[in-house]
C-alpha cells in the first residue's frame, strides 16, 4: 500500500495507533521500525493500561482461533526469547510449572515451549497430583512497557494521551489507523463480542521464590498463580467475566494471598507492596482484519484475552507486512 501524509494532526503521519497497551505499543514499534511515521493515541499511559497487571508468562490462554493463535504465538515466543537475552527489557527466561489436583492435559501450544516435561511427585505441593514443568519468557510488565515505549520513541514515534471517542472522528487523520483498544473496543467499535475479564493481582515482597506457578484447578472467577520478578512477586488472581471495575478490592486481595500461601508456605505473612487490576479483552476470536475508513484503511487488532503479550509480536508483524507490502 502506498502511504501519503494524513491531515488534521498538524504533523505528517502515516499511521495512527489507538491504545498504548502491549498490543498497541508493539504494533506501533513494528510499523515505525519499518520506516513509517507513527503516532499512538491513548486514554492512558502504558503503565496505566491493563497490560501492567499481567503476570506475564508466555502462554495462549482465553484466546482463539486455535489455528491462527499458534502461529502468532510462535512468533511472540521467538521475539520474547530474544528480548530475554537483552538487558533492560524486563523479559527473562523463567522455569515454572502448571499444577492440578486432577489429571492435567497439556495445552495444544505447550509443545512450543522449552523443556516441557511432567512434574516429579517431589515437585508438587501438598494435595496436588499432576503437573507440567517448562521454561518460557516471563515479563516484568512495568519494566517491559517502559522498554517498549522507549523503543517506539527511539524509532521516531509520538505518543499522545488523548482518548478516542469514536472511530468516525479518525477519518482522514492518517492513511492507516490501527485499533488496539483492548476491552474498550466493546464500546468504541462497538463490538459486543468483546467482554472484559477482570484480573486483580497483589504485588508482594519475594521471600525467595524463583519459579512461577499456575494452579490449573480453580474455576472462574478465581484463579491462583504466582510470578516472581526478582525482589517482588506477583500473586493472582481473578477471572471475573463481565466486570468493568478497575479498583482493587481488599477482600479479593486477602483471598489471593491466602490461596497462594496455602500452596507456597513461604508466602505466609508476606509484605504487600501494591495492587493492580486489568481488564483482559476477551473475545471468541482475536479480531485482526481491515476495513475501509474514508479513503484509508482501518485495521482492528484486539480481543487477545489473557494472551496479549504472547500474541503481540505475531499480530504486529502481520499488520506491518500488510501495510508495508
N, C-alpha and C positions, 0 to 999 in steps of 0.2 A: 504494500500500500504506500502511495506517495503522500507524505505529510506536508502540510502547509501551516503557517502560523495561525493560531486561533485569535480571537478578538474578545474584548471585554474585560481582560485582566490587566491591561496596561503593560504587559511584557510578553515576549514570544513564548509560546507554549505548544509543544507537540501533543502532550498527554496530560490529562488531569486525572489523578487517582483519588478516589474517595475513601478515606479511612487510613489510620496510621497504626493499626494493629499489625501483627506479624505478616498477614497476607498482603495488606496494603503496602507496607514498607518493602517487603521482598519483591513484589511486583514492580514497584517504583524503582528499586535498585536495578533490576534486570533491564528495564526499559532505558534508564539513564545511562547505564554502563554500555548499552548498545548505541549510545550517541544521541539519544533524543533529549529534548528539553522537557523535564517532568516537574509538575507541581503536585503536591499532596494537599488536599483539603480535608480537615478532620475536626470533629467536635471535641476531641481530647488529645493531648499529647500522648506519645507512645506509652509512657509509664503509667498512664491513667486508663488505658484500654483493657479490655477483657484479657488480652494476651499476658498481661503481667501476673495474672493469677494462675497461670498454667504451671504444671508440675516441674518440668515439662520433658518427659522422655519421649523418644520417637516411638510412635505406635499409631495404628489406624483404627481408632475407636469411635463409635457412634457416627459412622460416616458411610456413604455409598456414592456411586455404584461400584460393586466389587471389581469389575473388570478394569475400570479406569483408575481407581484409587491405588491399586498395586503399582502401576507404572508411575503415577505421580509420587507415591510413597518411596519407591525405589530411588527416584531422582533426589528426593529430600534426604533419604538416608545417606546417599553419596555426598551431597553437599554439606550436610551437618557433620559427617565424619571428617571431611576435610577441614571444616572450621574448628573441629575439636583439636586439631594439630596446631592451630594458630593461637598465640597468646592474646588475651584481651577480648575474645569473642563471647565469653560466658558459656561456651559449649565444651563439654568433655565427654569422653567415652566412659560409661559407668556400667558396672556389673550390678545385677539385681535379680529379683525373682517375682513371679506371679504365683500365688498360692491359693489353695482351696481346701475346704473340709470334705469335698466330694471329688470324684474323678474329674480331672481337668483336661479339656481338649485344647490343643494348641490352636491359635488363630490361623486363618488361611495365610496370613502375611508373616508369621513369626519365622518362617524359613529363610527370610531375608536377613535376619539379624545374626550377629556373630556368636558362635559358641553355644547355640541352643541345645540344652540337654535336660532331662528330667532331674528334679532335685533329689539329693540323697535324703534318707529319712532324718539324718542328723542335722540337715539344713532347715528343716521345717519347724516352725514354732509349735508349742503345745496345742493339740487339738486339730492341727492341720495334717492332711493325709496325702496331698498331691501338690505338685508344683513344677514350674519350669524355671530354669536359670539361664540367663543370657546377658549379652553386653550390647548396649545401644547408646546413641548420643543422648545426653541429658543437658538441658539448657537452664542456666540461672537467668530467669527471664528479665529482671531489671537490667542486668549487665548486657544480655543479648540484645534487648531492644535499644539500649544506648549505642551498642556497636552498629546495629542496622541503621539507626538514624544518622550516625556519623558517616557511615559508608555512603548512604544516599546523598548527604550534603557534599561529601568529597567528590561525588560523581556529577556535581553541579545542580542537584535537585533543590527545590524550595518547598518548605513545609509551612502551611498556613493554618492556624487554628480559627476555623470559621465553619460552623455547622451547615451542611447542605440540607435545605428544607424540602426540595423536590428535585427529581431528575430533570424535569422540564426546564428548570431555571438554568441548566448547564448547556442547553442547546446553543451551539455556535461558540462556546467558550474555548474549546480545543477540538481538533480533528478526531482525537480519540479520548474517550472517557472510560475509566475502569472503575467499576463499582465493587469495592472491597469493604462494604459497610457492615458486615457481620450480622448480628442479630437485628440491627437497625433496619436491615433490608425488609423486615416484616412490614414496616410502615412506609419506608422510603420508596420501594418499588411500585406498589406494595406487593408482597409475596406472603400470603397466609401460610404457605408450607414451611416457612422459617419459624421455628419455635425456640425460645430461649430455654436452655437447661442450666439453671443456676448452679455455680460452683463456688463454695466457700472453703477457704483454707486458712490454716494457722501457721504463722512463721515462728519457730522456736529456736532457742539455742541448741546446737547439735551436741549431744552428750558423747559423741564418738562413733556415730553410725556412718558407715561408708557405702553400704549397698542400698539401692532403692528397693521398695517392697510394695506390691499391689495385691490386695486381697480381692480375689475374684468372686467371693461369696455374696456379699450384701446386694440386695435389690434396691432399685431407686425408691425413695430419694437419697438413700445413704450409700456411700462407697468409702472404703478405707484404703489409704495409701500413704506412703512416706518417701520423700525425695530429698536426700542430703545434698547440701550445697556448701561444702566447706564448714565454716563455723555455724551455719544455720541449717535448719531442716524444715522443709515444707510438709505439713501434715494435712491430709484431707480425708473425706471431703463430702460433697453433696452432688446429687444428680437430680435436681429438683425441676422437673419439666414444667414449663409454662409460667415460671416465677420470674418476674422482672425486677425484683427487689435487689438493689446493689449494696444495701447496708448490711454489715456483718451482724449476726445475731449471737448474743452471748451464750444462749443455751445450745446452739449448734456448735459453737467453738468448744464448749465444755464436752459435748458428746464426741467430737472429733478427737480431742486429746485423750479422753477416756478409752475410746476404742483402739486408738493407736498404741496406747500404753499397755492395754491388755495383751497385745501381740508382742510388743517390744518393751520389756520392763524398764530398760534404761530411760524411757521417756517419762516415767513417773515423777511428778513434781518438777517437770522441766520448766525453764524460764520462757515465758511467752513474750515475743518481741513485736508481733504485729498480726494483722488480719487482712485478708484480701477476698474480694468477691468478683467473679467474672461470669458473663452470660455466654455460654457456648452456643454458637449459632447452628443449631441442629436442623437438618432438612433430610428427607428421604434420600436425596442425591445432591451432591455438590452441583451448583449451577455455574458452569464455565461455558459461556456461549456469548455470541454477539448479536446485536440488533441495530438497525439504523437509528441515528439520532441527528435530525436536522442537517443532513448532508455529510455527517461524520459517522462514527461508529461508537456504540456503547457496548463495552464488554462487561459481563457480570462474572464475578469471582467471589462467591460467598456460599455459605452452607457447609462449612468444613467441620462442624460438630466439635468433637474433642480432639481433632487431628490437625488443627490449623498450622502448627509449627511443622508437623511432619509432611504436610502436603504443599506447603507454601512455595518451595523452590520448584517443584514439578509443575504446579499450576502457573507460576510466574513465567517459567520457560515456555510453556505452551502459548501463552498470550504474546510474549515477546517475539516468538517465531512468526506468529500470525500477523502481528503488526508490522514487523520489520521485513518480512518476506524472506 
